[in-house]
Amino acid sequence: MKSIFKISLAIASLALAGQALAQVDVSQAWVRATVAQQKATGAFLQLKAKRDSRLVEAHSKAAGVVEVHEMVMDGSTMKMRAVPALELPAGQLVELKPGGLHVMLMDLKQPIKAGDKLVLTLVFEDKASKQRESVEVQAEARQLGMPAH
């Protein structure tokens, strides 16, 4: 009985330590629903780092390829490109939103309907220590223009 208590206490301590180490708060995560035959979509969210950090990777089982992208206007031409890492200055809100920075999900495994829940794994790197942390986020699918919940 005593050893079960010690194991439970150790597990609880590790869980609390993991929460204390969380370096980036993620909020307002959602993904754009798709139409039939559509093979790509975007995910959008807000990030606020406690220390200077970077978003260095993103993954989802819903897509074959997941990249962090930026969309910019070059004159009258809209251009989109992958960014190797997204800088997250300490204490500043960084918003990934339609028409700007976003997580691009390509080679979708199936259509994404409004109301579906997608799990995104975001990998952050602390700039000073280079320590990496993976954070799983659940993003609800919704049509563009739908209000946030």
C-alpha positions as CSV (number, residue, x, y, z in Angstrom):
1,M,0.0,0.0,0.0
2,K,2.9,2.4,0.9
3,S,4.6,1.8,-2.5
4,I,1.3,2.5,-4.4
5,F,1.1,5.9,-2.5
6,K,4.7,6.7,-3.4
7,I,4.2,5.9,-7.0
8,S,1.0,8.0,-7.1
9,L,2.8,10.9,-5.4
10,A,5.6,10.7,-7.9
11,I,3.2,10.7,-10.9
12,A,1.3,13.7,-9.5
13,S,4.6,15.5,-8.9
14,L,5.7,14.9,-12.5
15,A,2.3,16.1,-13.8
16,L,2.6,19.3,-11.8
17,A,6.2,19.9,-12.9
18,G,5.1,19.5,-16.5
19,Q,2.4,22.1,-16.0
20,A,4.9,24.5,-14.4
21,L,7.3,24.1,-17.3
22,A,4.7,24.9,-20.0
23,Q,6.4,27.8,-21.9
24,V,3.6,28.7,-24.3
25,D,-0.1,29.3,-23.7
26,V,-2.3,28.2,-26.6
27,S,-5.9,29.5,-27.0
28,Q,-8.7,30.0,-29.5
29,A,-7.7,27.0,-31.6
30,W,-9.9,26.2,-34.6
31,V,-9.6,24.7,-38.1
32,R,-11.4,25.7,-41.2
33,A,-14.0,23.0,-42.4
34,T,-13.5,21.7,-45.9
35,V,-15.7,20.8,-48.9
36,A,-15.7,17.6,-50.8
37,Q,-12.4,16.8,-52.5
38,Q,-10.5,19.6,-50.7
39,K,-7.1,18.4,-49.7
40,A,-5.8,21.3,-47.6
41,T,-7.1,23.7,-44.9
42,G,-5.8,26.0,-42.3
43,A,-5.7,26.0,-38.5
44,F,-5.7,29.2,-36.5
45,L,-4.9,30.0,-32.9
46,Q,-3.4,32.4,-30.4
47,L,0.0,31.9,-28.8
48,K,1.6,33.6,-25.8
49,A,5.0,32.6,-24.6
50,K,6.3,33.1,-21.1
51,R,9.9,33.2,-22.3
52,D,11.3,34.0,-25.8
53,S,10.4,30.9,-27.8
54,R,9.7,29.6,-31.3
55,L,7.1,27.4,-32.8
56,V,9.3,24.9,-34.7
57,E,7.0,22.1,-35.8
58,A,3.3,21.1,-36.0
59,H,1.8,17.7,-36.6
60,S,-1.7,16.2,-37.0
61,K,-2.9,12.7,-37.8
62,A,-5.6,14.3,-39.9
63,A,-3.0,15.4,-42.5
64,G,0.0,14.0,-44.3
65,V,1.9,17.3,-44.2
66,V,1.6,20.1,-41.6
67,E,3.5,23.3,-41.9
68,V,3.5,26.8,-40.4
69,H,2.8,29.2,-43.2
70,E,2.6,33.0,-43.7
71,M,0.4,34.6,-46.3
72,V,1.5,38.0,-47.7
73,M,0.4,40.3,-50.5
74,D,3.0,41.1,-53.1
75,G,1.3,43.9,-55.0
76,S,-2.0,42.3,-56.0
77,T,-0.7,38.8,-55.7
78,M,-1.3,36.7,-52.6
79,K,1.7,34.5,-51.8
80,M,1.9,31.8,-49.2
81,R,5.1,30.1,-48.0
82,A,6.2,27.8,-45.2
83,V,8.3,29.4,-42.4
84,P,11.0,27.3,-40.7
85,A,10.1,28.7,-37.3
86,L,7.7,31.2,-35.9
87,E,9.3,33.6,-33.3
88,L,7.3,34.0,-30.1
89,P,8.6,37.0,-28.1
90,A,8.0,36.7,-24.3
91,G,4.7,38.1,-23.2
92,Q,3.5,39.1,-26.6
93,L,0.3,37.6,-28.2
94,V,1.0,36.1,-31.6
95,E,-2.2,35.4,-33.5
96,L,-2.4,32.9,-36.4
97,K,-5.5,33.9,-38.4
98,P,-7.0,33.8,-41.9
99,G,-5.0,36.0,-44.3
100,G,-1.8,35.9,-42.2
101,L,0.2,33.3,-40.2
102,H,-1.5,29.9,-39.9
103,V,-0.9,26.2,-39.6
104,M,-1.4,24.6,-43.0
105,L,-2.8,21.0,-43.1
106,M,-2.2,19.4,-46.5
107,D,-2.8,15.9,-47.9
108,L,-5.9,15.6,-45.7
109,K,-6.9,12.0,-44.9
110,Q,-10.6,12.8,-45.0
111,P,-13.0,15.9,-45.3
112,I,-13.3,18.0,-42.1
113,K,-16.8,18.9,-41.2
114,A,-17.9,21.8,-39.0
115,G,-18.0,20.5,-35.4
116,D,-15.2,17.9,-36.0
117,K,-12.4,18.0,-33.5
118,L,-8.8,17.8,-34.7
119,V,-5.8,17.2,-32.5
120,L,-2.7,19.4,-33.4
121,T,0.6,18.8,-31.8
122,L,2.7,21.9,-31.6
123,V,6.4,21.8,-30.8
124,F,7.9,24.8,-29.1
125,E,11.5,25.6,-28.5
126,D,12.8,27.8,-25.7
127,K,15.3,30.2,-27.4
128,A,17.7,30.3,-24.4
129,S,17.9,26.6,-23.4
130,K,16.9,25.1,-26.8
131,Q,14.7,22.8,-24.7
132,R,11.7,21.6,-26.8
133,E,8.1,21.0,-25.5
134,S,5.2,19.4,-27.4
135,V,1.7,20.6,-26.7
136,E,-1.4,18.9,-27.9
137,V,-4.3,21.2,-28.8
138,Q,-7.8,20.3,-29.8
139,A,-9.1,22.5,-32.6
140,E,-12.8,22.6,-33.5
141,A,-13.6,22.7,-37.2
142,R,-15.9,25.6,-38.3
143,Q,-16.9,27.4,-41.4
144,L,-15.0,30.6,-42.1
145,G,-17.0,33.5,-40.6
146,M,-18.5,31.3,-37.8
147,P,-18.2,33.0,-34.4
148,A,-15.8,31.6,-31.8
149,H,-17.4,29.6,-29.0
